[in-house]
Amino acid sequence: MPQGLYKKEAVDNLQIGDLVGVCLDHQKAKLAVEHNILAVNNQCPDGSQMLIKKIIAVPGDRVELTNKHIKVSHCNYHYTYIAPRLKFSAKTHHPVLTFIDIGQYHSTGYWLYGKYNTRKSWDSRYFGEVSAENIISKIKPISILTDKSCEL
């Protein structure tokens, strides 16, 4: 996420394109902390770090996940996100923690995508969809630094 000031807002009427704050299921979050993907900072009820991601698929959508992209069929529209699945973390050089296989899915939850650093983002390519209960807030940017060298 770019450095800046963000505001948490109520979760209502979730749509494709919304930026949301997410707390993963306890078991996934625990393993992500153990693999140094998430920090322990008490943003979530289990003590783990909240993720901020963009919604790319909602319940009822079809999602195709490959090692190179995510393709979402929403109503009569098709969106393709160039999103290679890395085998090894660029940060730790360890295998990337993955809970989901490539394939085709009928979404019953929300699929998330790392909007700002798509190559290194740990998102639904690796942990699958999340339920509405996992989404704790909508995130609205208030003021964003424009210096690209400051991005996290």
PASEBA-1860 file (N, C-alpha, C; in nm, 3 decimals):
! residues 152
1> MPQGLYKK> 0.084/-0.118/0.000/0.000/0.000/0.000/0.088/0.124/0.000 ~ 0.050/0.222/-0.075/0.126/0.348/-0.068/0.110/0.411/0.070 ~ 0.214/0.479/0.114/0.203/0.548/0.242/0.101/0.659/0.228 ~ 0.023/0.677/0.333/-0.078/0.782/0.330/-0.170/0.770/0.449 ~ -0.277/0.844/0.443/-0.379/0.845/0.547/-0.502/0.775/0.492 ~ -0.550/0.673/0.565/-0.665/0.595/0.523/-0.771/0.600/0.631 ~ -0.895/0.584/0.590/-1.007/0.586/0.684/-1.081/0.453/0.675 ~ -1.113/0.395/0.792/-1.197/0.275/0.796/-1.342/0.318/0.791
9> EAVDNLQI> -1.421/0.246/0.711/-1.564/0.274/0.701/-1.642/0.146/0.721 ~ -1.770/0.160/0.746/-1.858/0.045/0.770/-1.861/-0.046/0.647 ~ -1.879/-0.174/0.675/-1.889/-0.273/0.568/-2.036/-0.281/0.527 ~ -2.066/-0.231/0.410/-2.201/-0.244/0.356/-2.193/-0.243/0.205 ~ -2.279/-0.322/0.143/-2.287/-0.324/-0.002/-2.150/-0.343/-0.068 ~ -2.082/-0.453/-0.035/-1.950/-0.480/-0.091/-1.959/-0.502/-0.241 ~ -1.867/-0.439/-0.315/-1.867/-0.447/-0.461/-1.726/-0.470/-0.514 ~ -1.719/-0.517/-0.638/-1.591/-0.528/-0.706/-1.528/-0.390/-0.710
17> GDLVGVCL> -1.400/-0.384/-0.678/-1.327/-0.257/-0.678/-1.313/-0.196/-0.541 ~ -1.395/-0.239/-0.443/-1.382/-0.186/-0.307/-1.248/-0.226/-0.247 ~ -1.186/-0.135/-0.176/-1.067/-0.162/-0.097/-1.116/-0.196/0.042 ~ -1.073/-0.312/0.096/-1.126/-0.359/0.224/-1.014/-0.402/0.319 ~ -1.045/-0.394/0.448/-0.959/-0.448/0.552/-1.009/-0.586/0.589 ~ -0.919/-0.685/0.591/-0.957/-0.824/0.608/-0.876/-0.889/0.719 ~ -0.945/-0.965/0.804/-0.880/-1.052/0.902/-0.905/-1.195/0.855 ~ -0.799/-1.268/0.829/-0.812/-1.406/0.781/-0.864/-1.497/0.891
25> DHQKAKLA> -0.915/-1.614/0.849/-0.954/-1.716/0.946/-0.836/-1.745/1.036 ~ -0.865/-1.784/1.160/-0.761/-1.800/1.261/-0.648/-1.893/1.215 ~ -0.680/-2.008/1.158/-0.576/-2.104/1.120/-0.485/-2.048/1.010 ~ -0.543/-1.983/0.910/-0.462/-1.924/0.802/-0.375/-1.812/0.857 ~ -0.433/-1.728/0.943/-0.357/-1.617/1.001/-0.242/-1.670/1.087 ~ -0.268/-1.774/1.165/-0.164/-1.832/1.251/-0.046/-1.883/1.167 ~ -0.076/-1.954/1.060/0.031/-2.004/0.973/0.103/-1.890/0.902 ~ 0.028/-1.787/0.862/0.089/-1.671/0.795/0.184/-1.598/0.890
33> VEHNILAV> 0.149/-1.589/1.017/0.239/-1.529/1.117/0.364/-1.616/1.133 ~ 0.345/-1.747/1.143/0.458/-1.839/1.158/0.553/-1.833/1.038 ~ 0.502/-1.802/0.920/0.583/-1.793/0.797/0.628/-1.651/0.767 ~ 0.611/-1.561/0.863/0.653/-1.420/0.850/0.586/-1.347/0.734 ~ 0.464/-1.385/0.702/0.386/-1.315/0.600/0.305/-1.204/0.666 ~ 0.246/-1.236/0.780/0.171/-1.138/0.858/0.246/-1.108/0.987 ~ 0.230/-0.987/1.035/0.290/-0.947/1.163/0.188/-0.969/1.275 ~ 0.237/-0.972/1.397/0.151/-0.972/1.514/0.141/-0.827/1.558
41> NNQCPDGS> 0.023/-0.767/1.541/0.007/-0.627/1.581/-0.133/-0.596/1.634 ~ -0.211/-0.700/1.659/-0.343/-0.688/1.722/-0.445/-0.608/1.642 ~ -0.430/-0.602/1.511/-0.534/-0.539/1.429/-0.655/-0.631/1.414 ~ -0.632/-0.762/1.428/-0.738/-0.861/1.415/-0.761/-0.929/1.550 ~ -0.878/-0.989/1.571/-0.909/-1.051/1.700/-0.808/-1.156/1.746 ~ -0.743/-1.225/1.651/-0.644/-1.327/1.690/-0.505/-1.268/1.711 ~ -0.492/-1.136/1.701/-0.364/-1.069/1.723/-0.283/-1.046/1.598 ~ -0.330/-1.097/1.485/-0.253/-1.082/1.360/-0.281/-0.949/1.293
49> QMLIKKII> -0.207/-0.927/1.187/-0.216/-0.805/1.106/-0.336/-0.812/1.011 ~ -0.404/-0.701/0.994/-0.511/-0.689/0.896/-0.448/-0.671/0.757 ~ -0.508/-0.734/0.658/-0.468/-0.715/0.519/-0.558/-0.610/0.456 ~ -0.503/-0.530/0.365/-0.583/-0.435/0.288/-0.572/-0.476/0.142 ~ -0.686/-0.515/0.084/-0.688/-0.568/-0.052/-0.808/-0.514/-0.129 ~ -0.803/-0.529/-0.260/-0.912/-0.488/-0.349/-1.000/-0.610/-0.379 ~ -1.132/-0.593/-0.373/-1.225/-0.701/-0.409/-1.227/-0.713/-0.561 ~ -1.203/-0.837/-0.611/-1.209/-0.859/-0.756/-1.320/-0.956/-0.795
57> AVPGDRVE> -1.378/-1.028/-0.699/-1.490/-1.118/-0.728/-1.581/-1.124/-0.606 ~ -1.710/-1.137/-0.632/-1.812/-1.141/-0.527/-1.888/-1.274/-0.538 ~ -1.970/-1.307/-0.436/-2.046/-1.432/-0.445/-2.126/-1.441/-0.576 ~ -2.118/-1.559/-0.638/-2.186/-1.583/-0.765/-2.096/-1.573/-0.886 ~ -1.981/-1.511/-0.872/-1.887/-1.499/-0.984/-1.815/-1.630/-1.009 ~ -1.764/-1.645/-1.129/-1.677/-1.758/-1.162/-1.534/-1.706/-1.164 ~ -1.445/-1.785/-1.104/-1.304/-1.745/-1.095/-1.218/-1.858/-1.149 ~ -1.128/-1.823/-1.240/-1.030/-1.918/-1.291/-0.893/-1.873/-1.241
65> LTNKHIKV> -0.827/-1.961/-1.169/-0.696/-1.931/-1.112/-0.592/-2.019/-1.179 ~ -0.491/-1.955/-1.242/-0.379/-2.028/-1.301/-0.251/-1.977/-1.235 ~ -0.140/-2.030/-1.277/-0.012/-1.981/-1.224/0.028/-1.847/-1.285 ~ -0.049/-1.797/-1.383/-0.015/-1.671/-1.448/-0.119/-1.561/-1.431 ~ -0.245/-1.598/-1.405/-0.349/-1.495/-1.397/-0.469/-1.540/-1.314 ~ -0.554/-1.443/-1.285/-0.686/-1.469/-1.227/-0.786/-1.413/-1.327 ~ -0.882/-1.495/-1.370/-0.985/-1.449/-1.461/-1.118/-1.455/-1.387 ~ -1.190/-1.343/-1.386/-1.317/-1.334/-1.315/-1.429/-1.310/-1.416
73> SHCNYHYT> -1.533/-1.393/-1.409/-1.653/-1.373/-1.490/-1.762/-1.322/-1.397 ~ -1.799/-1.196/-1.418/-1.898/-1.128/-1.333/-2.011/-1.080/-1.423 ~ -2.131/-1.135/-1.405/-2.245/-1.104/-1.492/-2.201/-1.133/-1.636 ~ -2.206/-1.036/-1.723/-2.164/-1.056/-1.863/-2.025/-1.001/-1.890 ~ -1.952/-0.970/-1.786/-1.819/-0.911/-1.801/-1.712/-1.011/-1.759 ~ -1.596/-1.000/-1.824/-1.483/-1.085/-1.790/-1.363/-0.995/-1.764 ~ -1.298/-1.016/-1.652/-1.180/-0.939/-1.614/-1.064/-1.035/-1.598 ~ -0.949/-0.997/-1.649/-0.829/-1.077/-1.629/-0.725/-0.993/-1.557
81> YIAPRLKF> -0.674/-1.047/-1.448/-0.569/-0.980/-1.369/-0.441/-1.058/-1.390 ~ -0.339/-0.993/-1.444/-0.209/-1.058/-1.462/-0.151/-1.075/-1.322 ~ -0.144/-1.198/-1.279/-0.109/-1.223/-1.140/-0.034/-1.355/-1.128 ~ 0.095/-1.355/-1.158/0.170/-1.481/-1.146/0.175/-1.527/-1.002 ~ 0.159/-1.657/-0.983/0.173/-1.715/-0.849/0.320/-1.752/-0.832 ~ 0.382/-1.692/-0.735/0.524/-1.720/-0.710/0.538/-1.847/-0.628 ~ 0.641/-1.924/-0.657/0.668/-2.043/-0.577/0.748/-2.010/-0.453 ~ 0.829/-1.904/-0.463/0.914/-1.864/-0.351/0.894/-1.716/-0.322
89> SAKTHHPV> 0.893/-1.682/-0.196/0.876/-1.543/-0.154/0.996/-1.460/-0.196 ~ 0.970/-1.343/-0.254/1.078/-1.251/-0.289/1.144/-1.195/-0.163 ~ 1.069/-1.192/-0.053/1.119/-1.136/0.072/1.203/-1.237/0.150 ~ 1.149/-1.359/0.166/1.218/-1.458/0.252/1.290/-1.566/0.174 ~ 1.259/-1.580/0.046/1.314/-1.686/-0.040/1.270/-1.826/0.003 ~ 1.169/-1.834/0.088/1.108/-1.961/0.128/0.988/-1.987/0.038 ~ 0.942/-2.113/0.032/0.821/-2.140/-0.046/0.705/-2.054/0.004 ~ 0.623/-2.005/-0.090/0.509/-1.922/-0.054/0.400/-2.010/0.008
97> LTFIDIGQ> 0.345/-1.964/0.120/0.237/-2.034/0.188/0.112/-2.028/0.102 ~ 0.061/-2.145/0.062/-0.052/-2.152/-0.030/-0.158/-2.246/0.025 ~ -0.285/-2.201/0.026/-0.396/-2.281/0.077/-0.492/-2.325/-0.033 ~ -0.467/-2.287/-0.157/-0.562/-2.312/-0.265/-0.488/-2.357/-0.390 ~ -0.550/-2.449/-0.464/-0.490/-2.498/-0.589/-0.539/-2.416/-0.707 ~ -0.465/-2.422/-0.817/-0.513/-2.361/-0.940/-0.638/-2.437/-0.983 ~ -0.724/-2.370/-1.058/-0.847/-2.434/-1.103/-0.958/-2.333/-1.123 ~ -1.080/-2.385/-1.142/-1.196/-2.299/-1.161/-1.284/-2.308/-1.037
105> YHSTGYWL> -1.336/-2.193/-0.995/-1.414/-2.185/-0.872/-1.542/-2.106/-0.896 ~ -1.649/-2.150/-0.830/-1.772/-2.071/-0.823/-1.767/-2.000/-0.689 ~ -1.756/-1.869/-0.693/-1.733/-1.792/-0.572/-1.855/-1.792/-0.480 ~ -1.831/-1.825/-0.354/-1.934/-1.812/-0.251/-1.894/-1.702/-0.152 ~ -1.776/-1.644/-0.174/-1.726/-1.537/-0.089/-1.665/-1.428/-0.175 ~ -1.562/-1.365/-0.121/-1.497/-1.251/-0.188/-1.352/-1.286/-0.221 ~ -1.313/-1.260/-0.345/-1.176/-1.282/-0.389/-1.104/-1.148/-0.386 ~ -0.981/-1.150/-0.335/-0.906/-1.028/-0.311/-0.777/-1.026/-0.390
113> YGKYNTRK> -0.732/-0.905/-0.422/-0.614/-0.886/-0.506/-0.533/-0.770/-0.451 ~ -0.402/-0.786/-0.449/-0.314/-0.679/-0.403/-0.299/-0.574/-0.510 ~ -0.372/-0.467/-0.496/-0.382/-0.363/-0.599/-0.251/-0.290/-0.625 ~ -0.168/-0.270/-0.523/-0.054/-0.180/-0.537/0.079/-0.250/-0.566 ~ 0.095/-0.374/-0.525/0.217/-0.447/-0.556/0.176/-0.587/-0.597 ~ 0.121/-0.598/-0.716/0.056/-0.722/-0.758/0.150/-0.842/-0.761 ~ 0.275/-0.821/-0.792/0.367/-0.934/-0.800/0.398/-0.994/-0.664 ~ 0.415/-0.911/-0.563/0.455/-0.960/-0.431/0.339/-0.976/-0.333
121> SWDSRYFG> 0.219/-0.940/-0.374/0.105/-0.943/-0.283/0.067/-1.085/-0.245 ~ 0.039/-1.105/-0.116/-0.016/-1.233/-0.069/-0.166/-1.213/-0.060 ~ -0.239/-1.270/-0.156/-0.382/-1.243/-0.168/-0.456/-1.372/-0.203 ~ -0.574/-1.361/-0.263/-0.657/-1.479/-0.290/-0.592/-1.580/-0.384 ~ -0.486/-1.542/-0.454/-0.411/-1.640/-0.534/-0.356/-1.750/-0.444 ~ -0.331/-1.715/-0.320/-0.266/-1.806/-0.226/-0.360/-1.855/-0.116 ~ -0.454/-1.770/-0.069/-0.540/-1.814/0.042/-0.686/-1.832/0.003 ~ -0.722/-1.810/-0.123/-0.859/-1.832/-0.167/-0.952/-1.719/-0.129
129> EVSAENII> -1.081/-1.749/-0.138/-1.181/-1.646/-0.107/-1.194/-1.628/0.043 ~ -1.251/-1.514/0.082/-1.281/-1.488/0.223/-1.431/-1.464/0.236 ~ -1.483/-1.491/0.355/-1.626/-1.468/0.379/-1.650/-1.323/0.416 ~ -1.776/-1.282/0.411/-1.812/-1.145/0.451/-1.771/-1.118/0.595 ~ -1.774/-1.221/0.680/-1.736/-1.205/0.820/-1.588/-1.170/0.837 ~ -1.505/-1.207/0.741/-1.362/-1.176/0.747/-1.332/-1.031/0.709 ~ -1.424/-0.967/0.642/-1.405/-0.828/0.599/-1.451/-0.737/0.712 ~ -1.355/-0.666/0.774/-1.389/-0.588/0.893/-1.417/-0.441/0.864
137> SKIKPISI> -1.376/-0.393/0.746/-1.405/-0.253/0.712/-1.378/-0.230/0.565 ~ -1.441/-0.125/0.513/-1.400/-0.071/0.385/-1.289/0.028/0.416 ~ -1.197/0.044/0.324/-1.084/0.136/0.342/-1.093/0.245/0.236 ~ -1.091/0.369/0.281/-1.095/0.482/0.188/-0.968/0.564/0.203 ~ -0.893/0.584/0.093/-0.775/0.671/0.100/-0.819/0.816/0.121 ~ -0.752/0.884/0.212/-0.778/1.026/0.238/-0.671/1.111/0.171 ~ -0.545/1.075/0.195/-0.432/1.148/0.137/-0.319/1.050/0.115 ~ -0.271/1.040/-0.008/-0.168/0.943/-0.046/-0.043/1.016/-0.090
145> LTDKSCEL> 0.074/0.969/-0.041/0.201/1.023/-0.088/0.220/0.982/-0.233 ~ 0.267/1.072/-0.314/0.284/1.041/-0.456/0.425/0.995/-0.492 ~ 0.518/1.003/-0.397/0.656/0.961/-0.423/0.660/0.808/-0.426 ~ 0.677/0.750/-0.545/0.677/0.604/-0.562/0.787/0.535/-0.482 ~ 0.893/0.604/-0.447/1.002/0.542/-0.372/0.961/0.515/-0.228 ~ 0.846/0.565/-0.184/0.801/0.548/-0.045/0.702/0.434/-0.031 ~ 0.667/0.363/-0.139/0.567/0.258/-0.129/0.617/0.143/-0.044 ~ 0.522/0.083/0.030/0.552/-0.032/0.115/0.530/-0.159/0.038
END
